[in-house]
């Protein structure tokens, strides 16, 4: 009985040892493919200011995205569209005649210096805002021979027929005068600042740009972020454990500065299984931050 007890005990210890070795081997073997199935990224970022040497982009965070940041920006813009131009014009608190004129002309800035080249005598007479601006621009004895209206506002209700006849006579005289003196239209834009929709349109676009600039980085990180890393003092960073595939190295909406240069990056890179992709970020593959989208 003692002999069997010792044999059984030894066999049990051996079995435990063998099982332990098997478990360790299984973990090692199963872990090896996972490690070899991933890739890595080695990046260096430098900016070359005008007439100067390249400088490393130090302690700057780069984001590895599964989608181009420019495409992320487009997605955010599509979800926050600017109203169509005609819809914007329909919402303006101006005369129906001015709305119709704006829809028929490729401008919203009624204060531009060349506005007089866009205005015909009929435009001035038919659009109340233009007529008032023309009258103000040429009033006070500034323009010699300018026709003056002979009707009064009181006649509009007390003597409507007389009022209308005198008004039409005035408009006919004014039309003839404008055609003979086209230079009198020059300067009318100075009287239209209060009704020009350009400032409102620019504000609408600027507010939307700020919203996109604020939202797009959050969307990029929440939906498309694969990894991120901060460069060292040499402008160098490494990222490991990336699944094989196509990525974009992005600075999002952050600018990297060196001298007179302000740039951003949105650079594609392919990660292969078991390999390290090396990318140099420079002026050549950057986007000028002064002209870039949010």
Buried (B, 14 or more C-beta within 10 A) or exposed (E): EEEEEEEEEEEEEEEEEEEEEEEEEEEEEEEEEEEEEBBBBBBBBBBBBEEEEBBBBBEBEBBBBBBBBBBBBBBBBEEEEBEEEEEBBEEBEBBEBBBEBBEEEEBBBBBBEEBBEBBBBEBBBBBBBBBBBBBBBBEEEEBEEBBEEEBEEEBEEEBEEBBEBBBEBBBEBBBEBBEEBEEBBBBBBEBBEEBBBBEEBEEBEEEBBEBBBEBBBEBBBEEBBBBBBEBBEEBBBEBEEBEEEEBBBBBBBBBBBBEEBBBBBBBEBEBEEEEBBEBEBBBEBBBEBEEBBB
